[in-house]
Amino acid sequence: MKRVNKNGQRHIDDIDPTKIAGFFDDDGYQINSDMIKKPFLCLICRNNDNPDEEMVCNMTRYDQKDAGEFKCFAFSKK
């Protein structure tokens, strides 16, 4: 059965296993990290644009995308 893409996202089962890369949500749909909104708190954080922290920061932002208030326990003011 062909899966219907959720907001244009590809499902992990529909991707060649040798080409799987990036982030996937709990349902197996690929997440475009360029589309993850960056809260103001991130803009004043020491970790902003740090390639070593990018993956953790993106996962934190995506996890809280629907929350009313963004909270980050790795926040360190510049």
N, CA and C of each residue as an Amber inpcrd file, in Angstrom:
protein
   234
   0.8400000  -1.1840000   0.0000000   0.0000000   0.0000000   0.0000000
   0.8880000   1.2510000   0.0000000   0.6530000   2.1450000  -0.9180000
   1.4170000   3.3950000  -1.0170000   0.9550000   4.3570000   0.0610000
   1.9040000   4.8720000   0.8130000   1.6070000   5.8350000   1.8710000
   1.3610000   7.2180000   1.2830000   0.4410000   7.9530000   1.8590000
   0.2000000   9.3380000   1.4540000   1.2190000  10.1990000   2.2020000
   1.9520000  11.0010000   1.4510000   2.9430000  11.8710000   2.0800000
   2.2560000  12.8920000   2.9620000   2.8060000  13.0830000   4.1440000
   2.2690000  14.0410000   5.1140000   2.9840000  15.3620000   4.8920000
   2.2810000  16.3510000   4.3700000   2.8630000  17.6700000   4.0820000
   4.1000000  17.5650000   3.2000000   4.0670000  16.6740000   2.2290000
   5.1870000  16.5360000   1.3030000   6.3680000  15.7700000   1.8680000
   6.2250000  15.2040000   3.0560000   7.3270000  14.4610000   3.6760000
   7.3400000  13.0240000   3.1600000   8.5340000  12.4870000   2.9560000
   8.6640000  11.0980000   2.5310000   8.7030000  10.1940000   3.7620000
   8.1570000   9.0010000   3.6170000   8.1800000   8.0320000   4.7060000
   9.4430000   7.1860000   4.5890000  10.0090000   6.8240000   5.7100000
  11.2650000   6.0740000   5.7390000  11.1630000   4.7610000   4.9630000
   9.9870000   4.1340000   4.9630000   9.8030000   2.8770000   4.2360000
   9.8270000   3.0610000   2.7200000   9.6600000   4.2920000   2.2510000
   9.6350000   4.5750000   0.8190000  10.9920000   5.0530000   0.2880000
  12.0080000   5.0580000   1.1480000  13.3390000   5.5420000   0.7700000
  14.2880000   4.3540000   0.6700000  15.1220000   4.3560000  -0.3510000
  16.1510000   3.3300000  -0.4990000  16.9860000   3.3060000   0.7860000
  17.1110000   2.1560000   1.4350000  17.8480000   2.0800000   2.7090000
  19.2810000   2.6120000   2.6440000  19.8970000   2.5790000   1.4690000
  21.2680000   3.0890000   1.3550000  21.3100000   4.6100000   1.2610000
  20.1230000   5.2420000   1.1390000  20.0600000   6.6960000   0.9920000
  19.3270000   7.3800000   2.1370000  19.0740000   6.6540000   3.2210000
  18.3870000   7.2440000   4.3680000  19.3500000   8.1470000   5.1180000
  18.9370000   9.3890000   5.3250000  19.7420000  10.3660000   6.0580000
  18.8020000  11.4380000   6.5890000  19.1990000  12.0550000   7.6840000
  18.4210000  13.1610000   8.2140000  17.5620000  12.7710000   9.3900000
  16.5110000  13.5620000   9.6040000  15.6130000  13.4000000  10.7420000
  14.2910000  12.7890000  10.2980000  13.7050000  11.9920000  11.1870000
  12.4010000  11.3930000  10.9430000  11.5660000  11.5340000  12.2050000
  10.2550000  11.7780000  12.0290000   9.3850000  11.8830000  13.2000000
   9.0220000  10.4940000  13.7070000   8.2500000  10.4320000  14.7670000
   7.8860000   9.1530000  15.3790000   7.0600000   8.2630000  14.4520000
   6.4250000   8.8500000  13.4450000   5.6310000   8.0780000  12.4870000
   6.4550000   7.6260000  11.2840000   7.7350000   8.0100000  11.2410000
   8.6130000   7.5990000  10.1530000   8.6810000   8.5500000   8.9860000
   8.1170000   9.7490000   9.1260000   8.1650000  10.7350000   8.0430000
   9.3930000  11.6270000   8.1740000  10.0190000  11.8990000   7.0260000
  11.2230000  12.7120000   7.0070000  10.9100000  14.1540000   7.3870000
  11.8040000  14.7410000   8.1840000  11.6610000  16.1300000   8.6280000
  12.6940000  16.9710000   7.8950000  12.2390000  18.0420000   7.2750000
  13.1490000  18.9830000   6.6220000  13.6270000  19.9640000   7.6810000
  14.8880000  19.8440000   8.0900000  15.3980000  20.6870000   9.1750000
  15.4150000  22.1720000   8.8020000  15.4030000  22.4800000   7.5080000
  15.3610000  23.8840000   7.0820000  14.0020000  24.5210000   7.3630000
  12.9910000  23.6880000   7.6000000  11.6400000  24.1990000   7.8300000
  11.2900000  24.2850000   9.3210000  12.2360000  23.9760000  10.1830000
  11.9810000  24.0340000  11.6220000  12.1580000  25.4820000  12.0720000
  11.0970000  26.0370000  12.6350000  11.1200000  27.4210000  13.0930000
  12.1440000  27.5860000  14.2280000  12.9200000  28.6740000  14.1550000
  13.9270000  28.9530000  15.1800000  13.3810000  30.0340000  16.1210000
  13.0710000  29.6710000  17.3740000  12.5470000  30.6450000  18.3360000
  13.5800000  31.7350000  18.6700000  13.0820000  32.8540000  19.1540000
  13.9570000  33.9760000  19.5150000  15.0350000  33.5520000  20.5080000
  14.6800000  32.6980000  21.4580000  15.6430000  32.2410000  22.4590000
  16.8900000  31.6460000  21.7940000  16.6940000  30.9490000  20.6880000
  17.8180000  30.3450000  19.9700000  18.7430000  31.4110000  19.3680000
  18.1520000  32.5180000  18.9390000  18.9430000  33.5680000  18.2970000
  19.9260000  34.2350000  19.2510000  19.6340000  34.2020000  20.5460000
  20.5250000  34.8240000  21.5210000  21.3250000  33.7850000  22.3160000
  21.3200000  32.5440000  21.8100000  22.0030000  31.4470000  22.4930000
  23.4200000  31.2650000  21.9500000  24.3090000  30.9190000  22.8200000
  25.6980000  30.6450000  22.4600000  25.7910000  29.4720000  21.4810000
  24.8300000  28.5620000  21.5330000  24.8440000  27.3850000  20.6660000
  24.2710000  27.6410000  19.2750000  23.6990000  28.8170000  19.0520000
  23.1120000  29.1310000  17.7520000  24.1710000  29.0320000  16.6560000
  23.8570000  28.3040000  15.6050000  24.7480000  28.1070000  14.4520000
  26.0350000  27.3700000  14.7900000  26.0600000  26.6560000  15.9100000
  27.2010000  25.8080000  16.2580000  26.9530000  24.4390000  15.6290000
  27.7690000  24.0390000  14.6550000  27.5250000  22.7660000  13.9640000
  27.5350000  21.5560000  14.9150000  28.2640000  21.6430000  16.0130000
  28.3100000  20.5390000  16.9720000  27.0050000  20.3910000  17.7480000
  26.1970000  21.4420000  17.7960000  24.9350000  21.4330000  18.5440000
  23.7050000  21.4270000  17.6460000  23.9140000  21.5500000  16.3420000
  22.8000000  21.7110000  15.4050000  21.7770000  20.5770000  15.4870000
  22.2260000  19.3320000  15.5410000  21.3020000  18.2070000  15.5660000
  20.4360000  18.2290000  16.8320000  21.0520000  18.4390000  17.9790000
  20.3020000  18.4730000  19.2370000  19.3480000  19.6600000  19.2550000
  19.8140000  20.8090000  18.7910000  18.9630000  22.0050000  18.7580000
  17.7530000  21.7870000  17.8470000  17.9650000  21.2130000  16.6640000
  16.8530000  20.9580000  15.7450000  15.8490000  19.9790000  16.3400000
  16.3430000  18.9510000  17.0100000  15.4190000  17.9920000  17.6270000
  14.6180000  18.6480000  18.7470000  15.2690000  19.5160000  19.5230000
  14.5720000  20.2240000  20.6050000  13.5110000  21.1510000  20.0380000
  13.8600000  21.9090000  18.9970000  12.9010000  22.8280000  18.3770000
  11.7300000  22.0630000  17.7550000  12.0160000  20.9760000  17.0420000
  10.9540000  20.2070000  16.3970000  10.0280000  19.5870000  17.4380000
  10.6010000  19.0780000  18.5050000   9.8080000  18.4450000  19.5580000
   8.8090000  19.4200000  20.1780000   9.1680000  20.7050000  20.2070000
   8.3220000  21.7140000  20.8480000   7.5960000  22.6090000  19.8470000
   7.5250000  22.1920000  18.5960000   6.9670000  23.0480000  17.5390000
   5.5390000  23.4990000  17.8000000   4.7740000  22.7130000  18.5240000
   3.3770000  23.0690000  18.7870000   3.1470000  23.5770000  20.2050000
   4.2180000  23.7260000  20.9760000   4.0930000  24.1920000  22.3660000
   3.9000000  25.7060000  22.3910000   3.2090000  26.1810000  23.3820000
   2.9800000  27.6130000  23.5190000   4.2300000  28.3690000  23.9420000
   5.0530000  27.7320000  24.7300000   6.2760000  28.3680000  25.2230000
   7.4580000  27.4400000  24.9560000   8.5220000  27.9790000  24.3480000
   9.7090000  27.2000000  24.0430000  10.6280000  27.1610000  25.2640000
  11.0730000  25.9630000  25.6220000  11.9940000  25.7880000  26.7400000
  13.1820000  24.9680000  26.2600000  14.3790000  25.4300000  26.5690000
  15.5950000  24.7060000  26.1750000  16.5340000  24.6650000  27.3630000
  16.8330000  23.4550000  27.8130000  17.7120000  23.3070000  28.9650000
  19.1810000  23.4020000  28.5990000  19.4860000  23.5010000  27.2970000
  20.8680000  23.6970000  26.8470000  21.1500000  25.1780000  26.5600000
  20.1690000  26.0500000  26.7860000  20.3240000  27.4730000  26.4940000
  21.4610000  28.0800000  27.3200000  22.3060000  28.8370000  26.6430000
  23.3880000  29.5780000  27.2860000  23.4910000  30.9230000  26.5680000
  23.1480000  31.9860000  27.2690000  23.1190000  33.3110000  26.6510000
  24.5000000  33.7270000  26.1660000  24.5120000  34.3370000  24.9690000
  25.7820000  34.8320000  24.3800000  26.3990000  35.8900000  25.2580000
